[in-house]
C-alpha cells in the first residue's frame, strides 16, 4: 500500500512524530507537572526564560540552517533535550539556566525542521491529517511520559518534588529519540502518493536565506497572525506554573492533571485534523472560517471557566502557612481536573489550526520551513515575556487576563487570513535541482516540469 512506503510523506511525518515523542514529548511531560517537577518554580522559570530567548533567535535562523544542511541538523538538536533534563540532577540553578539556553538552540532547529516537513510533505488534501498524525504521536510521548511521574509520585503525598529516577527515565527515552533522526530520508527522496517529489530544491545558501527570511516581515499575513502566534505558548506559563504549579495542588494531583492534559491533546488533534480536511464541509476557505470560529468559541469558554476558578486562590493565599493543597480526593478536584484536561484539548486545536492555516499558504519545503520558523520565533518571544511575568510574581489573575486577551485578539485577526485561503495554492519557487530558474507550484506540483521528468512511485522507490 502506498501509505506504508518508507519514502511516503506519512511515514516520514510519523518518524518526525516519534522523534518528538521521545524528546519534546518527554520535555512536555516533565513541564506539565509544574516547575519541571521541582519544589520551587524559580529554576524552571528562569531556565524557561533563557530557553525562550535562544529558541526565539534560533527559530528565525532555523529555517536557513535546515534549508542549507537538511534534516541532519536534527541529531544535535534532539540531544539538547537530554542535557536539559540532566541539569535537574544537579543542585546548580546556573547549570539549569545554561542548559535551558542550550535547549533553546536545539529546539529552534528541531521545531523549524518539523514544521517544514509536516506542512509541505503531505498533499493539500491531507495536511490536516498529517498534523493529526504528528501531534497525536508527539503527545502520546507526553502522555506516556506523564505516567512515569504519576507512578513514581502517587504515594508521595505532600512531597513537593519528583524523584531522581524520574529524570533518569526521561533522559534515556530522549537519547533514543535523538538517534531516531537517522531514520529520516532527505526531502528529495520523499514521494507523494501521486508520484510528485516533495522537494525539487538544491541546498540553499546563506545570502539567499537571509533575503527570504527578511521578506517574511513584509508578508501581511504573517504580520496579521503575530498575536495568534504569540498566544500559542503564552498560556503554558499560566497552565503549568500557576494552575498546575507546586503551590496550589499536591504532586499527586499535578501528576494526574499532567497525564490527562496530554491525553486530551491527542483527542483534540485527532478531531481537528479530520475536520479541517473534510471536503464535505466545503471549500478550504469555508473550513478555515469554521476552524477559526470553533477555536475561538472553545478558547472563550475555557478562559471564562479559568477566571471563575482563579477567583478561589491567589499567590498570597497558597503561600499562607497552614494552607492545605488540593489533592485528588478533595471535592473540588473533579472540576479542576476537567478544566485542566480541556486546556490540553484547546492547545492541540489552537496550534493545529495555526499549522493548517500556514500549510494553505505554501507546499514548498523551503517556504514552509521559513513560515514555521517565523511562527516559532514569535511564539517563543512571547513565551519569554510570559515566563518573566511569573518570575516577577505578577498576580495570577493578571497573568490569566493577559493571555485571555491575546488569544481572543489573535483569533479575531486571523479571520482576515482565513478569508484569503485558496482552494489550491499556486506559488513561484526557485533554486531547483534541474537548473530551472523559477518554476510554479500548483497544489504542490511543479507546473513547468515536462512529462519526461515525472517519476513514478515505483521508479523512485527503486532509485
C-alpha positions as CSV (number, residue, x, y, z in Angstrom):
1,X,0.0,0.0,0.0
2,X,1.2,3.5,-0.9
3,X,0.8,5.0,2.5
4,X,3.2,2.5,4.1
5,X,6.1,3.2,1.7
6,X,9.1,4.2,3.6
7,X,9.6,7.2,1.3
8,X,6.0,8.3,1.6
9,X,5.1,11.6,3.4
10,X,3.0,9.8,6.0
11,X,5.9,7.5,7.1
12,X,8.3,10.4,7.3
13,X,5.9,12.6,9.3
14,X,5.4,9.6,11.6
15,X,9.2,9.3,12.2
16,X,9.3,13.0,13.0
17,X,6.4,12.4,15.4
18,X,8.4,9.6,17.0
19,X,11.4,11.9,17.4
20,X,9.2,14.5,19.1
21,X,7.5,11.7,21.1
22,X,10.9,11.0,22.7
23,X,12.3,14.5,23.0
24,X,9.9,17.4,23.2
25,X,7.2,14.9,24.3
26,X,9.1,13.9,27.4
27,X,10.1,17.5,28.0
28,X,6.4,18.5,27.9
29,X,5.5,15.6,30.3
30,X,8.1,17.0,32.8
31,X,7.0,20.6,32.3
32,X,3.4,19.7,32.8
33,X,4.0,18.6,36.4
34,X,4.7,22.3,37.2
35,X,8.2,23.7,37.9
36,X,9.7,20.8,36.0
37,X,8.9,18.6,39.0
38,X,10.9,20.8,41.4
39,X,9.6,22.0,44.8
40,X,10.2,25.6,43.6
41,X,9.4,27.1,40.2
42,X,12.3,29.5,40.2
43,X,15.0,27.4,38.4
44,X,12.4,26.1,35.9
45,X,11.0,29.6,35.3
46,X,14.4,31.2,34.8
47,X,15.6,28.3,32.6
48,X,12.3,28.7,30.7
49,X,13.1,32.4,30.0
50,X,16.6,31.5,28.8
51,X,15.2,28.8,26.6
52,X,12.6,31.1,25.1
53,X,15.2,33.8,24.3
54,X,17.5,31.4,22.4
55,X,14.6,29.5,21.0
56,X,13.3,32.8,19.5
57,X,16.6,33.6,17.8
58,X,17.3,30.1,16.6
59,X,13.8,29.6,15.2
60,X,14.4,32.6,12.9
61,X,17.7,31.1,11.7
62,X,16.5,27.6,12.0
63,X,14.9,27.6,8.5
64,X,18.1,28.8,6.8
65,X,20.0,26.1,8.6
66,X,17.5,23.5,7.6
67,X,17.4,24.6,4.0
68,X,21.2,24.6,3.8
69,X,22.1,21.5,5.7
70,X,18.8,19.5,5.5
71,X,17.4,17.1,8.1
72,X,20.9,16.3,9.5
73,X,20.6,19.2,12.0
74,X,18.0,17.2,13.9
75,X,20.6,14.9,15.6
76,X,22.5,17.6,17.7
77,X,19.2,19.5,18.2
78,X,17.5,16.5,19.8
79,X,20.5,15.8,22.1
80,X,20.0,19.2,23.7
81,X,16.9,17.8,25.4
82,X,19.0,15.1,27.2
83,X,21.3,17.8,28.6
84,X,18.5,19.9,29.8
85,X,16.8,17.2,31.8
86,X,20.2,16.1,33.1
87,X,20.7,19.6,34.6
88,X,17.9,18.8,37.2
89,X,20.1,16.1,38.6
90,X,22.4,18.9,39.7
91,X,21.7,21.4,42.5
92,X,23.1,24.2,40.5
93,X,20.5,26.6,39.2
94,X,23.1,28.3,37.0
95,X,23.7,25.0,35.2
96,X,19.9,24.5,34.7
97,X,19.6,28.0,33.3
98,X,22.6,27.4,30.9
99,X,21.1,24.1,29.8
100,X,17.8,25.9,29.2
101,X,19.6,28.3,26.9
102,X,21.3,25.5,25.0
103,X,18.0,23.6,24.7
104,X,16.5,26.7,23.1
105,X,19.1,26.5,20.3
106,X,18.4,22.8,19.7
107,X,14.6,23.3,19.9
108,X,14.7,26.1,17.4
109,X,16.4,23.9,14.8
110,X,14.2,20.9,15.6
111,X,10.8,22.6,15.5
112,X,11.6,24.6,12.4
113,X,12.6,21.4,10.6
114,X,9.5,19.7,11.9
115,X,7.2,22.5,10.6
116,X,8.8,22.3,7.2
117,X,8.3,18.6,7.0
118,X,4.8,18.4,8.4
119,X,3.4,21.3,6.4
120,X,5.0,20.6,3.0
121,X,5.4,16.9,2.6
122,X,1.6,15.9,2.5
123,X,-0.7,16.6,-0.4
124,X,-3.0,19.6,0.2
125,X,-6.0,17.3,0.9
126,X,-4.0,15.5,3.7
127,X,-2.5,18.4,5.6
128,X,-4.9,18.3,8.5
129,X,-4.5,14.5,8.8
130,X,-0.7,15.0,8.8
131,X,-1.0,17.4,11.7
132,X,-3.2,14.9,13.5
133,X,-0.7,12.0,12.9
134,X,2.2,14.1,14.1
135,X,0.5,15.7,17.1
136,X,-1.1,12.5,18.3
137,X,2.3,10.6,18.2
138,X,4.1,13.5,19.7
139,X,1.7,13.9,22.5
140,X,1.5,10.2,23.1
141,X,5.1,10.7,24.2
142,X,4.0,13.3,26.7
143,X,1.1,11.1,27.8
144,X,3.2,8.0,28.4
145,X,5.9,10.2,29.8
146,X,3.4,11.6,32.3
147,X,2.8,8.0,33.5
148,X,6.4,7.9,34.8
149,X,6.0,10.7,37.4
150,X,2.4,9.6,38.2
151,X,3.5,6.1,39.0
152,X,6.6,7.4,40.9
153,X,4.7,10.1,42.8
154,X,1.3,8.6,43.5
155,X,2.2,7.7,47.1
156,X,4.4,10.8,47.6
157,X,1.6,12.6,49.5
158,X,2.8,16.1,50.2
159,X,6.3,15.6,48.8
160,X,6.8,18.7,46.5
161,X,9.5,17.4,44.1
162,X,9.8,14.3,41.9
163,X,12.4,11.5,42.4
164,X,15.7,11.4,40.6
165,X,14.7,8.2,38.8
166,X,12.0,10.2,37.0
167,X,14.6,12.4,35.5
168,X,16.9,9.5,34.5
169,X,14.0,7.7,32.8
170,X,13.3,10.8,30.7
171,X,16.9,11.1,29.7
172,X,17.1,7.6,28.4
173,X,14.0,8.0,26.3
174,X,15.2,11.3,24.9
175,X,18.6,9.7,23.9
176,X,16.7,7.1,22.0
177,X,14.7,9.8,20.2
178,X,17.9,11.6,19.3
179,X,19.2,8.7,17.3
180,X,15.8,8.1,15.6
181,X,16.7,11.1,13.5
182,X,19.0,8.9,11.5
183,X,15.9,7.1,10.1
184,X,14.7,10.3,8.2
185,X,15.1,10.5,4.4
186,X,16.3,13.6,2.6
187,X,13.4,15.7,1.3
188,X,14.2,15.0,-2.4
189,X,13.8,11.2,-1.8
190,X,10.2,11.5,-0.4
191,X,7.5,10.9,-2.9
192,X,3.8,11.7,-2.6
193,X,1.1,9.2,-3.5
194,X,0.6,10.8,-6.9
195,X,4.3,10.4,-7.8
196,X,5.4,14.0,-7.1
197,X,8.5,14.8,-5.2
198,X,8.0,16.8,-2.0
199,X,11.2,18.8,-2.8
200,X,12.9,19.7,-6.1
201,X,15.4,22.1,-4.4
202,X,19.1,22.2,-4.3
203,X,20.6,23.0,-0.9
204,X,20.3,26.8,-0.3
205,X,22.9,29.3,0.7
206,X,23.2,32.0,3.5
207,X,22.7,35.0,1.2
208,X,19.6,33.7,-0.3
209,X,18.1,32.6,3.0
210,X,18.8,35.9,4.7
211,X,16.9,37.7,1.9
212,X,14.0,35.2,2.1
213,X,13.7,35.5,5.9
214,X,13.6,39.3,5.7
215,X,10.7,39.0,3.2
216,X,8.6,37.3,5.9
217,X,8.4,40.6,7.7
218,X,6.8,42.2,4.6
219,X,4.2,39.4,4.3
220,X,0.9,40.9,5.6
221,X,-0.4,37.5,6.5
222,X,2.5,36.8,8.8
223,X,2.2,40.2,10.4
224,X,-1.6,39.8,11.0
225,X,-1.0,36.4,12.6
226,X,1.6,37.7,15.1
227,X,-0.9,37.9,18.0
228,X,-2.2,34.4,17.2
229,X,1.3,33.1,17.2
230,X,2.2,34.9,20.4
231,X,-0.8,33.4,22.3
232,X,0.1,29.8,21.3
233,X,2.7,29.2,24.1
234,X,1.9,32.1,26.3
235,X,-0.7,30.1,28.2
236,X,1.8,27.4,29.1
237,X,3.3,29.5,31.9
238,X,-0.1,30.1,33.5
239,X,-1.3,26.5,33.0
240,X,1.9,24.8,34.2
241,X,3.3,27.1,36.8
242,X,0.2,28.7,38.2
243,X,-2.8,26.4,37.8
244,X,-0.8,23.2,38.0
245,X,2.1,24.7,39.9
246,X,3.6,23.3,43.1
247,X,1.7,25.7,45.4
248,X,-2.0,25.1,44.5
249,X,-2.1,21.2,44.3
250,X,-0.2,18.2,45.6
251,X,2.4,16.4,43.4
252,X,-0.1,13.5,43.1
253,X,-2.8,15.8,41.8
254,X,-0.4,17.7,39.5
255,X,0.8,14.4,38.0
256,X,-2.7,13.1,37.3
257,X,-3.6,16.5,35.8
258,X,-0.5,16.3,33.6
259,X,-1.4,12.8,32.3
260,X,-5.0,14.0,31.3
261,X,-3.7,17.2,29.8
262,X,-1.5,15.3,27.2
263,X,-4.2,12.7,26.7
264,X,-6.7,15.3,25.7
265,X,-4.1,16.8,23.3
266,X,-4.3,13.5,21.4
267,X,-8.1,13.7,21.3
268,X,-8.1,17.4,20.1
269,X,-5.6,16.8,17.4
270,X,-7.4,13.7,16.0
271,X,-10.7,15.6,15.8
272,X,-9.3,18.8,14.4
273,X,-7.3,17.1,11.6
274,X,-10.3,15.2,10.3
275,X,-12.4,18.3,10.5
276,X,-10.1,20.6,8.5
277,X,-9.5,18.0,5.8
278,X,-13.2,17.1,5.4
279,X,-14.1,18.3,1.8
280,X,-17.8,17.6,2.7
281,X,-17.7,20.7,4.9
282,X,-17.0,22.9,1.9
283,X,-14.0,24.7,0.3
284,X,-10.7,25.2,2.1
285,X,-11.8,28.8,2.7
286,X,-15.0,27.7,4.4
287,X,-13.2,25.1,6.5
288,X,-10.7,27.8,7.5
289,X,-13.5,30.0,8.7
290,X,-15.2,27.1,10.6
291,X,-11.9,26.2,12.2
292,X,-11.2,29.8,13.2
293,X,-14.7,30.1,14.8
294,X,-14.6,26.7,16.7
295,X,-11.2,27.6,18.1
296,X,-12.4,31.0,19.3
297,X,-15.5,29.5,20.9
298,X,-13.5,26.9,22.8
299,X,-11.0,29.5,24.0
300,X,-13.7,31.8,25.3
301,X,-15.4,29.0,27.2
302,X,-12.2,27.7,28.8
303,X,-10.8,31.0,29.8
304,X,-14.1,32.2,31.3
305,X,-14.0,28.9,33.4
306,X,-10.4,29.6,34.4
307,X,-11.4,33.1,35.6
308,X,-14.0,31.6,37.8
309,X,-11.5,29.1,39.3
310,X,-8.8,31.7,39.6
311,X,-11.0,33.8,41.9
312,X,-10.7,31.0,44.5
313,X,-6.9,31.4,45.1
314,X,-4.1,33.9,44.8
315,X,-0.3,33.9,45.1
316,X,-0.6,35.0,48.7
317,X,-3.4,32.6,49.7
318,X,-1.5,29.5,48.6
319,X,1.7,30.6,50.5
320,X,0.0,31.2,53.8
321,X,1.3,28.9,56.5
322,X,-1.1,26.0,57.0
323,X,-2.6,26.2,53.5
324,X,-3.7,22.7,52.6
325,X,-3.0,21.8,48.9
326,X,-5.8,20.3,46.9
327,X,-5.4,16.6,46.4
328,X,-7.1,14.1,44.1
329,X,-9.6,13.1,46.9
330,X,-10.8,16.6,47.5
331,X,-14.4,17.5,46.5
332,X,-13.1,20.5,44.4
333,X,-10.7,18.3,42.4
334,X,-13.0,16.9,39.7
335,X,-14.0,20.3,38.3
336,X,-10.3,21.4,38.4
337,X,-9.0,18.4,36.5
338,X,-11.7,18.7,33.8
339,X,-10.7,22.3,33.2
340,X,-7.1,21.3,33.0
341,X,-7.7,18.4,30.7
342,X,-9.6,20.7,28.3
343,X,-6.6,23.1,28.4
344,X,-4.8,20.3,26.7
345,X,-7.5,19.9,24.1
346,X,-7.5,23.6,23.2
347,X,-3.7,23.6,22.9
348,X,-4.0,21.0,20.2
349,X,-6.9,22.7,18.4
350,X,-5.2,26.2,18.6
351,X,-1.8,25.1,17.3
352,X,-3.4,22.7,14.8
353,X,-5.4,25.5,13.3
354,X,-2.2,27.6,13.0
355,X,-0.2,24.8,11.3
356,X,-3.1,24.0,8.9
357,X,-3.6,27.7,8.1
358,X,0.1,28.2,7.3
359,X,0.0,25.0,5.3
360,X,-2.6,26.5,3.0
361,X,-0.1,29.3,2.2
362,X,2.6,27.0,0.7
363,X,3.5,23.5,-0.4
364,X,7.2,24.4,-0.9
365,X,9.5,22.8,1.7
366,X,11.8,25.8,2.0
367,X,9.0,28.3,2.3
368,X,7.1,26.1,4.8
369,X,10.2,25.9,7.0
370,X,10.5,29.7,7.0
371,X,6.9,30.1,7.9
372,X,7.3,27.6,10.7
373,X,10.5,29.4,11.9
374,X,8.7,32.7,11.9
375,X,5.8,31.2,13.9
376,X,8.2,29.7,16.5
377,X,10.1,32.9,16.7
378,X,7.0,34.9,17.7
379,X,5.7,32.1,19.8
380,X,8.9,31.9,21.9
381,X,9.5,35.7,22.1
382,X,6.0,35.9,23.7
383,X,6.7,32.8,25.9
384,X,9.8,34.6,27.3
385,X,7.6,37.6,28.3
386,X,5.0,35.2,29.9
387,X,7.8,33.5,31.9
388,X,9.0,36.8,33.2
389,X,5.6,37.8,34.3
390,X,5.6,34.7,36.6
391,X,9.3,35.3,37.6
392,X,8.4,38.8,38.6
393,X,5.5,37.4,40.6
394,X,2.8,39.2,38.8
395,X,-0.7,38.4,40.2
396,X,-2.2,35.2,38.9
397,X,-5.4,36.8,37.8
398,X,-3.4,39.5,35.8
399,X,-1.5,36.7,34.0
400,X,-4.7,35.0,33.1
401,X,-6.4,38.1,31.8
402,X,-3.4,39.0,29.6
403,X,-3.3,35.5,27.9
404,X,-7.1,35.6,27.6
405,X,-6.9,38.9,25.7
406,X,-4.0,37.8,23.5
407,X,-5.8,34.6,22.5
408,X,-9.0,36.3,21.6
409,X,-7.4,39.2,19.7
410,X,-5.2,36.7,17.8
411,X,-8.2,34.6,16.7
412,X,-10.3,37.6,15.7
413,X,-7.4,39.0,13.5
414,X,-6.8,35.5,11.9
415,X,-10.2,35.8,10.2
416,X,-8.5,38.1,7.7
417,X,-6.1,35.4,6.7
418,X,-8.8,32.6,6.8
419,X,-10.8,34.6,4.4
420,X,-8.0,34.5,1.8
421,X,-7.4,30.8,1.9
422,X,-7.4,29.4,-1.8
423,X,-8.8,26.1,-2.8
424,X,-5.5,25.3,-4.5
425,X,-2.2,27.0,-3.6
426,X,-0.3,28.5,-6.5
427,X,3.3,29.8,-5.8
428,X,6.6,30.6,-7.5
429,X,9.7,28.5,-6.5
430,X,13.3,28.8,-7.3
431,X,16.7,27.2,-6.5
432,X,15.6,24.0,-8.3
433,X,17.8,20.9,-8.9
434,X,17.2,20.8,-12.6
435,X,18.5,24.3,-13.3
436,X,15.1,25.9,-13.8
437,X,15.5,29.5,-12.6
438,X,11.8,29.9,-11.5
439,X,9.0,27.3,-11.5
440,X,5.4,27.4,-10.5
441,X,4.0,25.0,-7.9
442,X,0.3,24.3,-8.3
443,X,-1.1,22.3,-5.4
444,X,2.4,21.1,-4.8
445,X,3.1,20.0,-8.4
446,X,5.8,21.7,-10.4
447,X,3.8,23.0,-13.4
448,X,6.9,23.8,-15.5
449,X,8.3,20.2,-15.3
450,X,8.0,18.3,-18.5
451,X,6.4,14.8,-18.7
452,X,9.8,13.3,-19.2
453,X,10.7,14.5,-15.7
454,X,7.8,12.7,-14.0
455,X,9.0,9.9,-11.8
456,X,6.6,7.1,-10.7
457,X,6.4,6.0,-7.1
458,X,7.8,2.6,-8.0
459,X,10.7,4.0,-10.0
460,X,11.6,6.5,-7.2
461,X,11.4,3.7,-4.6
462,X,13.9,1.6,-6.6
463,X,16.3,4.5,-7.3
